[in-house]
Amino acid sequence: MKSCTPQGADPLTKLGHWYRTPVGRYVVHAEAVCLERLLADSFGHYLLQVGAQTQFADAIATCRIRQRVVLGQGVDGSVADHSGIRALPFELPLESASVDAVLLPHTLDFCAEAPRVLREVDRVLIPEGRVILFCFNPLSTWGLTRWWPRLRQRRRVPWCGAQLTPLRIGDWLKLLGFTQEAREMLVFRPPLRRALAHQLDWLELAGRRWWPMLGGVYALRAVKRVPARTPLRPAWSTPPLLPGRPVEPTARRARGE
């Protein structure tokens, strides 16, 4: 994992702590509401969540997927429930084609090998399985905050992420054979505590209408497509081009015979 915290804790653990701050609680609430919408038509046996062990339990509980498996790499060892497992996001200890959906809450933001993570997601998903991910949008006030001198020196979460654009992640998913089904922009307020005041609620409405690509967080949902294979007929069983019994050619008799 990409290290950007001086204490040695991995960024996904630090993100869980940041989610408990006032700005973090606002962000995770917006993400949970969006996740509930994106999971509304999903069903199956297993949903794998990589990171943010406790924040999305209520949203996932509303969908028709029976069991949630949480994968955490935190140094504190905390997981959401007894089904939680610990491993690297790009080395999942799961069988191929074994889960119905994968949730990546900012996992790609803080992993140095994001394309490798997506390849592993492709491996464990069943055909027509879905991946849902959240990322911070570098083309927003949240992305610009990264360059504030005080935050740049301290390298704090969430400002130390990879800053991946939705177009870049969309290209990676397309190369793996995924079809993007939905993209939503969230959190149009700047990342300031005083921006959470109710007097600034108009920023969310105005942002969705006038500058929809400038949300501080974006969500993507993509489905794994597996091309259908058409079996080839053996050469000896190929049917005739036209119906009926073929007529055998006969030699034309010479004139006068």
Secondary structure, DSSP 8 states (H G I E B T S, - for coil): -----TT---HHHHHHHHTTSHHHHHHHHHHHHHHHHHTTT-EEEEEEEES-TTTTHHHHHTSEEEEEEEE---TT---SSTT-B---TTS--S-TT-EEEEEEESTGGG-TTHHHHHHHHHHHEEEEEEEEEEEE-SSSHHHHHTT-HHHHHHT-TTTTS----HHHHHHHHHHTTEEEEEEEEE--S-S-GGGGSGGGTHHHHHHHHH-GGG-SEEEEEEEE----------GGG---SSSS----------TT-
